[in-house]
Amino acid sequence: MTPLPMPRAAALAALLAAPAAAVSATPAAAQTSYPLICRAGGEMHAAVRADGMIRLFFAAGTAAGASTPPAPGQCTWLDRGFRAGEPLVLQLAGNPGGVRYLVDGLISGGTFFAHVYNNGAGAMVVTRVGP
């Protein structure tokens, strides 16, 4: 998948402005998810497929987000930094409102939150967005 250039990201955000489902998604197979805090910028980028799935790529934060905010382009756990080998991609499908939240977070350059679990296949699957 190719990174989404910022002008195209803005166009995508407008497209996603259509009425959407609630911002939170139902956790898949009752997976336990954990909160991440992310800060847009840096090398963070997204790829959005035609079916609405988003994959948001980020750098690993090395400190707990509750005490040290992530640097631009990073996501980190609230209670610790990322460990070696943990996936550096958020993945969300089937939730237009959640996709919009992630795209808006990316475009805004600000801080945003996602609750995720590691799917064991190279991605952190988003189960809920927001604090």
C-alpha angles and dihedrals in degrees: 000000000000123000114259111245113228097248089052090045089056090050090050091051089055090049091051091052088089115110109292140186120265115300095248125075129213111255111252113245091346093289115177108244131198131208124257127189116212134188119203122228134061112068094334110134140160139220118203120195124214090252089061100257114142126203112191116194120206144164121257117259112222100204135054109276092219090067104023120033114227119260119245110295094019137114122194139176115260092236102036146000123266119282124226111276097022111133116262097206132085115212127195131169136167095030113092092179091052092048089051091050091053093046091047089049091051094048095043094058089223138112123288138171137228132180109218148167129207108250092200089237100087103283142088103229113217114228097171138005128214132044 
